[in-house]
Amino acid sequence: MLLGRIFLAFIYLMAIANFFLVGCAHRPANISYVEAVKKPEPDPPVKIIETPVPLPLPNQLKPVEVPSEASKLEAKKKPYEVIEEANKGAKQHPEGQDYFNSIMQYTYAPGALYQVYCAPLKLTDIQLQPGEEILGKPACGDTIRWVLGLGLSQSEGQTQQHIYLKPTKPGLQTSLNINTNRRSYLFEIHSYTKTYMAAVSFRYPHDELTMAISEQTKKEEANKVVTSPVVSLENLNFGYIVKVFKGRAASWLPLRVFDDGVKTFIQFPKDMPEAPVLFVLSDKNEMQLVNYRVRNEFYIVDRLFNKAEFRLGRDGRDIVRIFRTEKLSSNRNAF
């Protein structure tokens, strides 16, 4: 019985000690958790593309002025005064800087009144744009005292139409309208005793702009072509080894190297941050510059080589070397 009481007392003491130990244990501090907020992807940067602004021609595209008392009075002009003023503003006269030899080159604008000066016994040649065709007959206000003729020539492989003018005497003035499959021309023709214009041609700014855009588009499409279509697949050689010689080149390490027997093509990642410089190494590891072109993600080298090296950074911190597995003989097109 005594042993039983001692055992129970021991258990009781152990329970009390365990209670105090648990109560004295360190409790972790309360942590405030903040929920992560998912932000939307930022909008891509706005790319501003400049478009050509039309240049004002003489007496064209006049600035708009705020109406004034004088302009209000001007609005009350008689119809013939308004017409005369409009025709006067639309007239285009010959100027020295617009001459090419004896040809007066007007800049075409719809509605412009081109002034042409002629003389008896002299022909004035109005030259249309190559490929432009006259619709119907040129309409002249005085077909009795003015002689009109048509002619053809070849320019840049296209037919060019000509309208010839000749007055029967000086001191004449009338109008001439020419309609073509591309535009309409308005002329005021004058006759003098001796003074005359040998030829009149036109510049077409809108057509020149369209042609420039078309040529640029063709160049961009041509730049997308990496290999020539006449290259046979049987001539392609992919026997090249690419090794990192110094530093790290993970972001711009060449993906593929091959040649067609004449040129060498080296493909890089499309998102390459920097463009390394290419050197060709001789058998003595001497660096030599070589001609190459960049087309999209390809370097196109104009020669074949046994060994080449790419360097990035002024101090050449990253260097990648390319080795041809089958070395070229000394009499081949190689360095």
C-alpha positions in Angstrom: 0.0 0.0 0.0 2.8 2.3 0.8 4.5 1.7 -2.5 1.2 2.4 -4.3 0.8 5.8 -2.5 4.4 6.7 -3.4 3.8 5.8 -7.1 0.6 7.9 -7.2 2.4 10.9 -5.6 5.2 10.6 -8.2 2.7 10.6 -11.1 0.9 13.7 -9.6 4.2 15.6 -9.3 5.2 14.7 -12.9 1.8 16.0 -14.2 2.3 19.3 -12.3 5.8 19.7 -13.7 4.6 19.1 -17.2 1.9 21.7 -16.8 4.4 24.4 -15.8 6.8 23.5 -18.6 4.1 23.8 -21.3 3.0 27.1 -19.8 6.5 28.5 -20.0 7.1 27.4 -23.6 7.7 30.2 -26.2 4.7 31.1 -28.3 5.3 32.2 -31.9 4.5 35.8 -32.7 1.4 36.5 -34.7 2.2 37.0 -38.5 0.0 39.2 -40.7 -0.4 37.6 -44.1 -1.2 39.9 -47.0 -2.9 38.4 -50.0 -1.0 38.7 -53.3 -2.6 40.9 -55.9 -2.4 39.7 -59.5 -1.7 42.7 -61.7 -2.6 42.7 -65.3 0.1 42.6 -68.0 1.3 46.1 -68.9 0.0 47.4 -72.2 2.6 47.2 -75.0 4.4 50.5 -75.8 2.7 52.6 -78.4 4.6 52.7 -81.6 4.3 56.0 -83.4 4.7 55.7 -87.2 5.2 59.0 -89.0 3.3 59.5 -92.3 4.4 61.9 -95.0 2.8 65.3 -94.8 1.8 66.8 -98.2 3.8 69.9 -99.1 1.8 72.9 -100.1 2.1 73.7 -103.8 2.1 77.3 -105.0 -1.3 78.9 -104.5 -2.5 75.7 -102.9 -3.4 74.6 -99.3 -3.7 78.2 -98.0 -3.9 78.7 -94.3 -7.4 79.1 -92.8 -7.9 82.6 -91.3 -10.4 83.7 -88.7 -13.3 85.5 -90.4 -13.1 89.2 -90.1 -15.2 92.2 -91.2 -13.2 92.3 -94.4 -13.8 88.7 -95.1 -17.5 89.2 -94.5 -17.5 91.9 -97.1 -15.5 89.7 -99.4 -18.2 87.1 -99.2 -20.5 89.5 -100.8 -18.4 89.6 -104.0 -20.1 89.1 -107.3 -19.9 85.7 -108.9 -17.6 86.8 -111.7 -15.2 88.3 -109.1 -15.1 85.1 -107.2 -14.5 83.1 -110.4 -11.7 85.4 -111.6 -10.0 85.3 -108.2 -10.2 81.5 -108.0 -8.8 81.1 -111.5 -6.0 83.5 -110.7 -5.0 81.6 -107.6 -5.0 78.3 -109.5 -2.7 79.5 -112.3 0.7 77.8 -112.4 3.4 79.8 -114.3 6.8 78.6 -115.5 9.8 79.2 -113.1 13.5 78.9 -113.8 14.2 76.2 -111.2 11.5 73.9 -112.7 13.2 73.7 -116.1 15.2 70.7 -117.2 17.1 71.8 -120.3 14.2 73.2 -122.5 11.5 71.1 -120.8 9.3 72.9 -118.2 8.4 70.5 -115.5 5.2 71.4 -113.7 4.1 69.6 -110.5 0.7 68.1 -111.1 -2.2 69.1 -108.9 -5.9 68.5 -109.6 -7.6 71.7 -110.7 -4.4 73.7 -111.4 -4.4 76.0 -114.5 -1.1 75.4 -116.3 0.1 78.3 -118.4 1.7 77.3 -121.8 3.3 79.9 -124.1 3.5 79.2 -127.8 4.6 81.0 -131.0 3.6 80.7 -134.7 5.7 78.2 -136.8 6.9 76.7 -133.5 5.7 73.4 -131.9 5.1 73.1 -128.2 5.2 69.5 -126.9 3.0 68.5 -123.9 4.3 65.2 -122.7 2.1 62.9 -120.6 3.3 60.3 -118.1 4.6 57.1 -119.7 1.8 54.6 -120.0 -0.9 57.2 -119.6 -3.6 57.1 -122.4 -5.7 60.0 -123.7 -9.5 59.4 -123.5 -11.3 60.9 -126.3 -9.9 64.0 -128.1 -8.2 67.0 -126.4 -10.7 69.8 -126.2 -9.6 73.3 -127.3 -11.6 76.5 -127.0 -10.3 77.7 -130.4 -9.9 75.0 -132.9 -9.8 77.5 -135.8 -6.7 79.4 -135.0 -4.9 76.7 -133.0 -3.5 73.5 -134.6 -3.4 70.4 -132.4 -1.6 67.1 -133.2 -0.9 63.8 -131.4 2.3 61.8 -131.3 3.8 58.7 -129.6 7.2 57.8 -128.2 8.7 55.0 -126.1 10.0 55.8 -122.6 11.3 53.1 -120.3 9.6 50.4 -122.3 6.2 52.2 -122.2 4.3 54.2 -124.8 4.3 57.9 -124.0 1.7 60.2 -125.6 2.4 63.8 -126.8 0.1 66.7 -127.7 1.6 69.2 -130.1 0.3 72.9 -130.1 0.9 75.5 -132.8 -0.9 78.9 -133.0 -1.6 80.5 -136.4 -0.7 84.0 -135.2 0.5 85.8 -132.0 -1.8 87.5 -129.5 -4.1 84.5 -129.0 -5.4 83.0 -125.8 -7.7 80.1 -125.1 -8.1 77.0 -122.9 -7.2 73.3 -123.5 -8.5 70.3 -121.6 -6.9 66.8 -121.8 -8.5 63.8 -120.1 -6.6 60.5 -119.6 -7.1 57.2 -117.9 -5.3 58.6 -114.9 -6.1 62.3 -114.5 -7.4 65.5 -116.1 -5.2 68.4 -117.2 -6.4 72.1 -117.5 -4.3 74.5 -119.6 -4.4 78.1 -120.6 -2.5 78.5 -123.8 -1.1 81.8 -125.1 0.6 82.8 -128.3 3.5 85.3 -128.7 5.6 86.5 -131.6 8.8 84.7 -130.6 8.6 83.4 -127.1 7.5 79.8 -126.8 7.9 76.8 -124.6 9.5 73.9 -126.4 8.1 71.2 -124.1 6.0 70.7 -121.0 6.1 67.7 -118.7 4.9 66.9 -115.2 6.0 65.6 -111.9 3.6 63.4 -110.0 4.4 63.5 -106.2 1.6 61.0 -105.3 2.8 58.5 -107.8 6.4 59.0 -106.7 5.4 58.4 -103.0 3.5 55.2 -104.0 6.4 53.9 -106.0 8.8 54.6 -103.1 6.6 52.7 -100.7 6.3 49.8 -103.2 10.1 49.6 -103.7 10.6 49.7 -99.9 8.1 46.9 -99.5 9.9 44.8 -102.2 13.3 45.4 -100.4 11.8 44.3 -97.1 10.4 41.1 -98.7 13.7 40.4 -100.4 15.5 40.8 -97.1 13.4 38.0 -95.6 14.8 35.6 -98.2 17.9 33.9 -96.6 19.0 31.4 -99.2 18.8 31.6 -103.0 16.1 29.4 -104.6 18.7 28.0 -107.0 20.7 26.3 -104.1 20.2 22.6 -104.1 19.6 20.8 -100.8 22.2 18.3 -101.8 24.9 21.0 -101.6 24.1 22.0 -98.0 26.7 21.1 -95.4 25.8 21.1 -91.7 29.2 19.8 -90.5 30.1 22.5 -87.9 30.7 22.5 -84.2 29.8 25.4 -81.9 31.7 25.8 -78.6 31.8 28.5 -75.9 35.5 29.5 -75.7 35.2 32.2 -73.0 32.5 33.6 -70.7 28.8 32.9 -71.2 27.0 33.0 -74.5 23.7 31.4 -73.6 21.6 34.3 -74.9 23.2 34.5 -78.3 24.8 31.1 -78.9 24.4 30.2 -82.6 21.6 27.7 -83.2 22.7 26.3 -86.5 25.6 26.7 -88.9 25.7 25.4 -92.5 27.0 26.3 -96.0 26.0 25.7 -99.6 29.5 25.3 -100.9 29.9 29.1 -101.6 28.5 30.9 -98.6 28.2 30.2 -94.9 25.0 30.7 -92.9 24.9 31.2 -89.2 21.5 31.3 -87.4 21.1 33.1 -84.0 18.2 33.3 -81.6 15.5 35.7 -82.8 15.5 37.6 -79.5 19.2 38.0 -79.4 19.9 41.1 -77.2 23.2 42.1 -78.7 24.9 41.3 -82.0 28.4 39.8 -81.7 31.3 40.6 -84.1 32.5 37.9 -86.4 36.1 37.1 -87.1 37.6 34.3 -89.2 40.6 32.5 -87.7 43.5 31.4 -89.8 45.4 28.1 -89.1 47.6 30.2 -86.8 44.6 31.5 -84.9 45.1 35.0 -86.4 41.9 37.0 -86.5 40.8 38.3 -89.8 37.8 40.5 -90.6 35.4 39.0 -93.2 32.5 40.4 -95.2 29.0 39.3 -94.0 25.4 40.4 -94.1 22.6 40.2 -91.6 19.3 38.8 -92.8 16.7 38.5 -89.9 18.4 36.1 -87.5 21.1 34.9 -90.0 24.6 36.0 -90.5 25.5 35.3 -94.2 29.3 35.1 -94.7 30.4 35.5 -98.3 33.1 32.8 -97.9 33.7 29.4 -96.5 36.0 28.9 -93.5 37.5 26.2 -91.3 37.4 28.2 -88.0 35.6 31.4 -86.9 35.1 33.3 -83.7 32.4 35.6 -82.4 33.2 38.2 -79.8 30.9 40.2 -77.6 32.0 43.2 -75.6 35.0 45.5 -76.0 37.3 43.2 -73.9 35.9 40.1 -75.6 34.2 38.9 -72.3 32.2 36.3 -74.3 33.8 34.3 -77.1 32.2 31.6 -79.2 34.1 29.6 -81.7 32.9 27.6 -84.7 34.8 24.7 -86.2 34.2 23.0 -89.6 34.4 19.2 -89.0 35.7 18.5 -92.5 38.5 21.0 -93.1 38.8 22.7 -96.5 41.9 22.3 -98.6 44.1 25.4 -99.1 43.0 25.8 -102.7 39.3 26.0 -101.8 37.3 29.2 -101.1 38.3 29.4 -97.5 40.6 31.3 -95.0 
